[in-house]
Amino acid sequence: MLEPGFLCLYPFLSAASGYVNKAGLTLEDLISSASARMRAKERVIEAIRTGIIVRPVITHDAQAQMELLSYPFARILVSCIHDSYLIRRYALAEAKGAHKRLLEDLSATAGGMSSGAGAGAGVGTGTGTGRVLIHELAEDLGIHAEFLPHRSGVRVHFTDYLRLSVNLRDRRWKLVNRSMVRGKVRLEMGEFVRIIQEAMYERIVKDLPLDVPAEICDSLKEHIEHIKNELALRRNKHEELRGPSGGDTGAFPPCMIHILNNLREGVNVPHSARFAVTAFLLNAGLSVDEVIELYRNSPDFDEARTRYQVEHIAGTKSGTRYTAPSCATMRTYGNCVGKDELCEKISHPLSYYRLKIRSKLKQGEKK
């Protein structure tokens, strides 16, 4: 599986950089390739716009080599911009694109997979090709896995499992909810593929930003400006949190602003903070869809699961509309951040919000 047609689908693998070195391709060759430059810019912009870099259908070796070369070039572009949010979003988009392609490859070699496999459901890997593909990826990414017979899953050492499941917030990923034998955690094959995505992300993000010479960044100014413009558009979109019924961010308490900033930057937010900000925003007037949009930058974002959880808090699923936790509860869970003078006078984030709204209305009347 060391042909360029395979390596370009998983360009972060050790064998991919080995192929480039063996081919004698230099940084000058990379920069002089107009097709690789354009594809690299497309990769980064696709990451910003959609959050996933979809792998193209490869029809010949020349296309595979161009796709393979576009990956290091995209890393150069991201490094020249040197923005922490962009780095995380790009790395996650590459990992998600590789994860999607891996599921497709497994489906093709195994004769199908069950619906919902992308969320960690069972994936058929009955053929040897499918298991070999997973095994090669896992080994290269430093995951030592024991493949169980008769499609019954994989066992992973608990240290690897803990490292790679830390960003997966669903309760089923907690170690106490897993079966463990002699220090190894049992996973269904689809769950193991999801763990591999986390290892892909870890591999891609760890070396970014690269130390790119200033003259190289200067020579790529046109591409960099285009990417920066896309990044600004993305950020502006997420700054617009005013729903049809309200949602004035200028009146939000410091704790909620802190959580929202983390969500925008792609920082993984604990479950308690997610519940708090979701309930707060729904009560502040934002719609279910507007709240879901805020979670798209999260490393473990799954739209169907997020929608279910947000609708549950909104009461459309459960019949009970939840309110945000009190200030005392926020303090208990370590979510009370950046207290100001008004915080000392209230006991609930929504009280803060309402007082701020009244104050702004009064100031408007005076003007």
C-alpha positions as MATLAB code, in Angstrom:
seq = 'MLEPGFLCLYPFLSAASGYVNKAGLTLEDLISSASARMRAKERVIEAIRTGIIVRPVITHDAQAQMELLSYPFARILVSCIHDSYLIRRYALAEAKGAHKRLLEDLSATAGGMSSGAGAGAGVGTGTGTGRVLIHELAEDLGIHAEFLPHRSGVRVHFTDYLRLSVNLRDRRWKLVNRSMVRGKVRLEMGEFVRIIQEAMYERIVKDLPLDVPAEICDSLKEHIEHIKNELALRRNKHEELRGPSGGDTGAFPPCMIHILNNLREGVNVPHSARFAVTAFLLNAGLSVDEVIELYRNSPDFDEARTRYQVEHIAGTKSGTRYTAPSCATMRTYGNCVGKDELCEKISHPLSYYRLKIRSKLKQGEKK';
ca = [
       0.000    0.000    0.000;
       2.976    2.332   -0.490;
       1.950    3.571   -3.951;
       1.316    7.347   -4.318;
      -2.363    6.605   -5.023;
      -2.688    5.297   -1.455;
      -0.252    7.629    0.287;
      -1.916   10.778   -1.052;
      -5.108    9.766    0.796;
      -3.203    9.582    4.101;
      -0.334   12.062    3.501;
       0.550   12.423    7.201;
       1.897    8.841    7.336;
       5.627    8.258    7.714;
       5.688    6.423    4.395;
       4.330    9.518    2.611;
       7.227   11.739    3.674;
       9.572    8.838    2.913;
       8.165    8.642   -0.619;
       8.719   12.380   -1.168;
      12.301   12.135    0.107;
      13.037    9.053   -1.969;
      11.702   10.814   -5.077;
      14.270   13.562   -4.462;
      11.654   16.323   -4.343;
      12.911   19.526   -2.707;
      11.202   22.577   -1.221;
      12.015   24.443   -4.433;
      10.261   21.725   -6.457;
       7.271   22.012   -4.190;
       6.999   25.797   -4.462;
       7.481   25.753   -8.231;
       4.568   23.344   -8.738;
       1.587   25.588   -9.599;
      -0.908   22.711   -9.392;
       0.336   21.665   -5.939;
       0.137   25.291   -4.745;
      -3.449   25.694   -5.930;
      -4.543   22.370   -4.454;
      -2.815   23.281   -1.168;
      -4.743   26.545   -0.981;
      -7.947   24.646   -1.772;
      -7.225   22.258    1.109;
      -6.880   25.081    3.622;
      -9.934   26.980    2.364;
     -11.981   23.778    2.380;
     -10.942   23.255    5.999;
     -12.112   26.765    6.908;
     -15.406   26.576    5.001;
     -16.596   23.024    5.647;
     -14.386   21.565    8.383;
     -13.485   18.484    6.304;
     -11.004   18.018    3.452;
     -12.610   15.475    1.143;
     -10.215   13.183   -0.702;
     -10.631   13.275   -4.501;
     -10.941   10.248   -6.760;
      -7.413    9.492   -7.983;
      -7.233    8.410  -11.628;
      -3.483    8.439  -12.402;
      -0.064    8.663  -10.728;
       0.566   12.287  -11.745;
      -2.626   13.379   -9.962;
      -1.689   11.277   -6.925;
       1.754   12.893   -6.728;
       0.256   16.399   -7.035;
      -2.235   15.580   -4.260;
       0.566   14.208   -2.115;
       2.717   17.323   -2.629;
      -0.182   19.646   -1.831;
      -0.222   18.399    1.767;
       3.210   19.717    2.861;
       2.482   22.912    0.920;
      -0.805   23.366    2.803;
       1.133   22.963    6.067;
       3.483   25.740    4.916;
       0.544   28.063    4.183;
      -1.046   27.363    7.575;
       2.309   27.886    9.303;
       2.907   31.236    7.588;
      -0.436   32.503    8.914;
       0.448   31.173   12.381;
      -3.108   31.293   13.768;
      -3.915   28.754   16.516;
      -7.573   28.456   15.491;
      -6.637   27.831   11.849;
      -4.051   25.225   12.865;
      -6.593   23.252   14.907;
      -9.328   23.565   12.282;
      -7.005   22.549    9.441;
      -5.617   19.546   11.343;
      -9.121   18.419   12.285;
     -10.372   18.822    8.695;
      -7.491   16.691    7.382;
      -8.191   14.022   10.009;
     -11.928   14.019    9.265;
     -11.290   13.732    5.522;
      -8.942   10.784    6.066;
     -11.454    9.190    8.460;
     -14.226    9.512    5.877;
     -12.061    7.975    3.172;
     -11.009    5.156    5.513;
     -14.645    4.291    6.161;
     -15.295    4.307    2.410;
     -12.281    2.050    1.788;
     -13.421   -0.343    4.484;
     -16.938   -0.385    3.084;
     -15.606   -1.191   -0.383;
     -13.312   -3.996    0.811;
     -15.795   -5.494    3.275;
     -18.927   -5.347    1.178;
     -20.672   -2.667    3.198;
     -20.941   -1.140    6.643;
     -23.805   -0.366    8.932;
     -25.439    3.064    8.913;
     -23.945    5.564   11.342;
     -20.458    4.095   11.144;
     -18.974    7.573   11.188;
     -20.217    8.007   14.748;
     -18.416    4.867   15.853;
     -20.955    2.200   14.899;
     -19.925   -1.228   13.634;
     -17.949   -1.386   10.394;
     -17.668   -4.576    8.425;
     -14.016   -5.575    8.070;
     -14.375   -9.183    7.153;
     -11.858   -9.119    4.304;
      -8.146   -9.257    4.929;
      -7.610   -6.039    2.958;
      -9.739   -4.007    5.354;
      -7.960   -5.308    8.438;
      -4.534   -4.812    6.847;
      -5.426   -1.199    6.007;
      -6.499   -0.445    9.573;
      -3.507   -2.285   10.999;
      -1.003   -0.340    8.875;
      -2.557    3.004    9.812;
      -2.705    2.121   13.506;
       0.896    0.929   13.633;
       2.195    4.021   11.833;
       0.239    6.255   14.229;
       1.669    4.488   17.273;
      -1.462    2.577   18.297;
      -0.706   -1.009   19.248;
      -3.875   -2.980   18.625;
      -4.810   -6.628   18.999;
      -7.307   -7.641   16.323;
      -9.833  -10.169   17.593;
     -11.064  -13.025   15.390;
     -14.419  -13.277   13.644;
     -15.004   -9.512   13.277;
     -15.350   -9.176   17.031;
     -13.372   -5.955   17.275;
     -10.033   -4.732   18.560;
      -8.258   -4.453   21.895;
      -6.177   -1.340   22.586;
      -3.913   -0.691   25.568;
      -5.660    1.594   28.032;
      -2.876    4.210   27.855;
      -3.444    4.625   24.095;
      -7.193    4.603   24.660;
      -7.080    7.319   27.333;
      -4.784    9.506   25.234;
      -6.943    9.289   22.141;
     -10.409    9.377   23.701;
      -9.823   12.474   25.841;
     -11.609   14.713   23.293;
     -14.576   12.354   22.884;
     -17.190   13.690   25.277;
     -19.955   11.128   24.917;
     -20.313    8.994   28.053;
     -19.799    5.744   26.179;
     -16.147    6.711   25.657;
     -15.447    6.985   29.397;
     -13.089    4.235   30.544;
     -15.473    3.107   33.287;
     -18.050    2.297   30.590;
     -15.682    0.099   28.558;
     -14.759   -3.558   28.824;
     -11.099   -3.957   29.812;
      -9.094   -7.198   30.023;
      -5.469   -7.235   31.240;
      -5.070   -3.518   30.638;
      -6.574   -3.575   27.151;
      -9.845   -1.867   26.171;
     -12.175   -3.661   23.776;
     -13.592   -1.633   20.877;
     -15.895   -2.387   17.994;
     -14.137   -1.878   14.662;
     -16.065    1.335   13.918;
     -15.110    2.700   17.329;
     -11.477    1.858   16.642;
     -11.636    3.757   13.342;
     -12.929    6.775   15.313;
      -9.952    6.437   17.668;
      -7.682    6.365   14.615;
      -9.152    9.728   13.559;
      -8.018   11.186   16.884;
      -4.533    9.776   16.297;
      -4.518   11.333   12.825;
      -5.406   14.715   14.320;
      -2.705   14.330   16.965;
      -0.097   13.492   14.292;
      -1.046   16.418   12.031;
      -1.324   19.129   14.692;
       1.758   18.311   16.765;
       4.336   19.768   14.340;
       2.383   22.905   13.425;
       3.293   25.665   12.945;
       6.416   24.813   10.962;
       9.431   27.126   11.076;
       9.026   28.565    7.573;
      11.602   31.158    6.376;
      10.139   34.654    6.000;
      11.143   34.869    2.331;
       9.067   31.740    1.583;
       6.011   33.259    3.295;
       6.557   36.515    1.376;
       6.582   34.640   -1.927;
       3.193   33.122   -1.036;
       1.596   36.413   -0.038;
      -1.263   36.200   -2.563;
      -2.338   32.735   -1.378;
      -1.961   33.736    2.268;
      -4.127   36.841    1.877;
      -6.860   34.797    0.224;
      -6.832   32.331    3.124;
      -6.826   35.135    5.686;
      -9.896   36.654    4.038;
     -11.709   33.314    4.243;
     -10.691   32.991    7.866;
     -12.036   36.462    8.652;
     -15.357   35.624    6.953;
     -15.612   32.451    9.018;
     -14.934   34.285   12.252;
     -17.366   37.087   11.419;
     -20.071   34.511   10.788;
     -19.598   33.069   14.252;
     -19.538   36.483   15.843;
     -23.121   37.013   14.669;
     -24.962   35.409   17.566;
     -28.073   37.577   17.552;
     -31.054   35.297   17.059;
     -34.468   36.465   15.789;
     -35.722   36.691   19.369;
     -32.662   38.248   20.973;
     -29.271   36.885   21.946;
     -27.400   40.167   22.510;
     -23.818   39.012   23.099;
     -22.929   42.389   24.617;
     -25.107   41.449   27.597;
     -23.711   37.953   28.140;
     -21.977   37.214   31.475;
     -18.190   36.631   31.445;
     -18.542   32.883   32.035;
     -20.670   32.398   28.915;
     -18.423   34.625   26.797;
     -15.441   32.512   27.912;
     -17.156   29.254   26.896;
     -18.274   30.738   23.562;
     -14.764   31.954   22.785;
     -13.420   28.462   23.429;
     -16.053   26.956   21.125;
     -15.182   29.425   18.356;
     -11.492   28.620   18.685;
     -12.096   24.875   18.471;
     -11.077   24.241   22.087;
     -12.653   21.117   23.552;
     -15.169   22.264   26.172;
     -16.195   19.995   29.085;
     -19.715   18.567   29.200;
     -20.773   20.766   32.130;
     -19.794   23.932   30.225;
     -21.538   22.721   27.060;
     -24.770   22.127   28.926;
     -24.506   25.514   30.648;
     -23.918   27.561   27.488;
     -26.506   25.606   25.479;
     -29.234   26.133   28.077;
     -28.236   29.788   28.491;
     -28.323   30.558   24.761;
     -31.663   28.838   24.232;
     -33.161   30.871   27.086;
     -31.522   34.024   25.678;
     -33.462   33.600   22.445;
     -31.224   31.652   20.077;
     -32.759   28.851   18.010;
     -31.707   25.209   18.099;
     -30.004   25.569   14.692;
     -28.082   28.672   15.788;
     -26.782   26.857   18.862;
     -25.756   23.795   16.825;
     -23.701   26.034   14.502;
     -21.558   27.078   17.460;
     -20.404   23.494   17.979;
     -19.143   22.888   14.430;
     -15.586   23.782   15.417;
     -15.503   21.180   18.208;
     -13.049   18.313   17.626;
     -15.757   15.698   18.331;
     -18.618   17.426   16.478;
     -21.337   15.055   15.285;
     -24.342   16.934   13.908;
     -26.975   14.276   14.596;
     -25.822   13.722   18.172;
     -25.439   17.473   18.827;
     -28.927   18.167   17.468;
     -30.421   15.487   19.698;
     -28.717   16.925   22.785;
     -29.598   20.557   22.005;
     -33.224   19.655   21.248;
     -33.364   17.705   24.507;
     -32.185   20.761   26.475;
     -34.618   22.953   24.520;
     -37.484   20.666   25.527;
     -38.509   19.651   22.010;
     -37.511   16.055   22.745;
     -38.049   15.760   26.491;
     -40.955   18.145   27.011;
     -38.877   19.876   29.715;
     -36.981   23.047   28.836;
     -33.827   23.313   30.916;
     -32.454   26.537   32.305;
     -28.783   27.359   32.721;
     -27.042   26.316   35.976;
     -26.858   28.827   38.796;
     -23.668   30.749   39.550;
     -23.014   28.421   42.516;
     -23.177   25.392   40.221;
     -20.964   27.125   37.660;
     -18.369   27.669   40.412;
     -18.632   24.036   41.531;
     -17.734   22.783   38.065;
     -14.993   25.370   37.516;
     -16.968   27.243   34.848;
     -17.195   30.582   36.653;
     -14.534   32.610   34.832;
     -13.807   36.354   34.665;
     -16.191   37.608   37.355;
     -16.995   41.323   37.221;
     -18.827   43.712   39.571;
     -22.281   42.741   38.331;
     -21.534   39.087   39.020;
     -21.294   39.940   42.738;
     -24.915   41.136   42.697;
     -26.602   38.189   41.008;
     -26.890   34.419   41.535;
     -27.710   33.242   38.015;
     -26.226   33.895   34.533;
     -29.679   34.707   33.113;
     -30.178   37.325   35.836;
     -26.928   38.915   34.679;
     -28.187   38.889   31.103;
     -31.571   40.437   31.961;
     -30.017   43.170   34.102;
     -27.596   44.054   31.313;
     -30.426   44.181   28.762;
     -32.478   46.497   31.022;
     -29.453   48.714   31.559;
     -28.823   48.996   27.809;
     -32.499   49.765   27.145;
     -32.463   52.540   29.749;
     -29.330   54.040   28.244;
     -30.981   53.927   24.837;
     -34.068   55.740   26.147;
     -31.912   58.489   27.669;
     -30.092   58.996   24.367;
];
